[in-house]
Amino acid sequence: SSKIRNLEVKSDDDVAVLEDCTDFSLAKTISKIEEKLEKGSLPDCLDDDIIPSVGNEIPAEAQIRCLKAQLRVMREELDSVVCECRKKDDENQNLKSKLKDTEEENTRLQRTIRMQHSQTEKYKMLSQEANSRSEGLQQEVIALGKVLQ
């Protein structure tokens, strides 16, 4: 039993585990399974092809090594999935930042459009006033021209 525990400590040191993922629920589950395996208290109904049917003929230490190797592979796969998730999170953050910048730019452009629209309306009104004043002055010029004749 103590020999197996020492082997576990050595094999766990060889595994690359992300530091902030050590409290991950999968790690706790794996630890519980390892403890049950050490104590021999796993139920007999665990027939999920982890060890082939000839597993009964394989010594317990070889079975444990096989399970630990599979555990290492699962941990490495977990680490790669965690890294992928982090990359996706970073990508999401970048996209959120770009979206925020785009929305701010959109708001700024909408403000500019509203301001230009109001200026256009203002200049239309000024143009209409100038046209009406021009017509009035032209009529005065015509009237004065008749008076002078």
Beta strands, then each sheet from edge to edge (+ up, - down):
end
